[in-house]
């Protein structure tokens, strides 16, 4: 039986709680809403580290950050870590990536046969976190300019990137049906919207009226915040600097517009898939790397385990294989590698390490696991910040901060920390026992520090002398494009036309 094509689409920093297929929402996303109605929606899907590179390394490898050294946005992703692209390539798939994956280090492919674009972020060690100097705020950290400058635009760096990403992805699909015959493909299309800066063309800005933009539901003062949130306020340069309410509205309005922009791009991809006669044989998976606090609890961006930052969209659209449905159990993007391998008809290599668990049972309505393990060792921390999500509970552990325990079934806005409640002592003790069994926190702490120190040293050295860039350079052979004298004109026109006459 022919293996199915897989189109895996990712958005960047898209907060799942705001998505219209999860409940009432002002955000307009008709194409994804249709996919959700026809597909399997995971209502409680999470990232495994609420920051771009660690989350993505975990997503592609099916291994947790501490297992693969995915400590921060400048962590080296080792070339010998198997990814879903390696697995599918071994199964005979064409594997391609168009867009962002934030790979750091000299290997910029990690199993993909080709990358159709460069990345939007640097591939070097320049963004390494420094736990040796926790009070020093590097200039490259997020600040509040994205909020203070929020509003409509004509053009941005991110629009340039995403329009190239989608153009190259569509061209890949056209080339596939004209050239590849029956070989299956796994095409990953990874956009950078709705990631800040909070600005979007007026076409999308004007989809929303100012009076329809809700303000954050949970407003906390600095002294009411947990210690990690307080550190994050300093990291993003918001400590003792209250934001004008109008800019909060503007930032959220631009973010909503950016979500609609992503939806429009996805609609274009789906139209191309249909035009190429590929829609029936292609499984479409949509997800993201983390969310965005968007002012909830006074926080912005990501870097914490609260719902707005840690929950991600996840849906699988394959109506001929799986009945439409909703999955309430908590799962995470570390589960995508084994899922994609099984969807492709392959089997997992038992001798290779893997933390993810296949979602196939969930997709087929047979139940499945209900657990998320999270690890964060990046901005705002000076010690690992771990999370366990199971049943109604979310447990957040750090050796330097008070414990956090939330009952999301009865407290979805995470307002009441139950960690000190006498009524919940047994729950806390059970989670603590799992923490001790799962993690050697001092060892992870030392490994993180050692990695940071190595990378800072190497980055400093590589700044001297001649630069050799690790950034991916997409190669285009112009001698083989369009019409050239060594190519027969009639033959070219016939092969380049779809469908062929």
Secondary structure by P-SEA (a helix, b strand, c coil): cbbbbbbbbbbccccccccccccccccccaaaaaaaaabbbbcbbbbcccccaaaaaaaacccccccccccccccccccccccaaaaaaaaccbbbbcccccccccccccccccccccccccccccccccccccccccccccccccccccccccccaaaaaaaaaaaaaaaaaaaaaaccccbbbbbbbbbcccccccccccccccccccccccccccccccccccaaaaaaaaaaccccccccaaaaaaaaaaaaaaaaaaaaaaaaaaaaaaaacccccbbbbbbbccccccccccccccccccccccbbbbbbbbccccccccccccccccaaaaaaaaaacccccccccccbbbccccccccccccbbbbbbcccccccbbbbbbcccbbbbbbccccbbbbcccccccccccccccccaaaaaaaaaaaaaaccaaaaaaaaaaaaaaaaaaaaaaaaccccccccbbbbbccccccccccccaaaaaaaaccccc
